[in-house]
Amino acid sequence: MRSPSHSASASYTLTFPTTDGNADQFLQSNGSGVLTWADAGGGITEADQFRLSSDLTTNDAFFTTNLERNDNNFDKIGTGMSESSGVFSFPSTGIYLVSLNIVARATSLGDIRYAGGQIHCTADNSNYAILAEAYNGCNNHGSAYYFSSSMQAIVDVSNTTNVKVKFNAQASNSSVIFGGDTVKNECCFTFIRLGDT
């Protein structure tokens, strides 16, 4: 191995690892001349999706029960999210795209001024703030009618113990039904790690 040409006064030492590494790894430096083998970066390292598995009738409630991981032609990438009573914890630090999709329907004949949802996040495992919300509405149509809305937020997960998210369903009428199903996504929650924090 030859080093590139440099001035006669330049001096540095490179310390190579004692093994030849694994397939597709590359040499990285710690900035002080110590080289180690590392996996190539890039690509999605974490992606997961949960959904409401049965209908929820409410005008204001967090999704806390009847939640399941999407298991139809899908398997999580990486470790996957952890969920407890509707609170989602992240498997590793990083910048995550968090999405909420809402499908709702109303069976009453009255107007539904709004139906939708919210993404809530805490940075201290205690106090939550709304990061995103989206709604739809409909005047009286005389029969059952449907709503949909979707929203996204980018979350900086600098600490997996403190940074968590949860999701809320909101409607102007208590007869609004937020859709849940075990074989397809209606109300669902998606998490994709975009990169390092």
C-alpha angles and dihedrals in degrees: 000000000000126000120223117262116273138170117289092246095054116105131176140149126223117200112204124205118259094238134057094239129229130293114292094010123130136205116260129186127224089215093257099075099270110129125202135174116257138177116254113260128227133076130074112304098176129030127153140161134198131182143192105262099199136022121283119203111201146115095216125012142123117242099251107145140036092039122148138173114255105260101171110108089328140098123181120258113233124350095327133217125302119225130196121172090335096311112121122209123197122238096220141002119273145098110299134192108220119192135185122196119193128197116178138164136197125214098183122094094230127098118274106210094189143354125176142094151256139232112223124193136187126201095187102039089250119055117058129201130189110253098177141000137178134182144182132194143193140199121231110295097173095243142047114308137181138233133193134184137165135196139179138201133185110226125197103215100196092156124027093204096055107029112078138146138213134180134232133202116214132185139157092231130050091221093070112118118210108211123245130174137166097218103040139029118257108142101018142160124217129194125189125174107223101182147307123322 
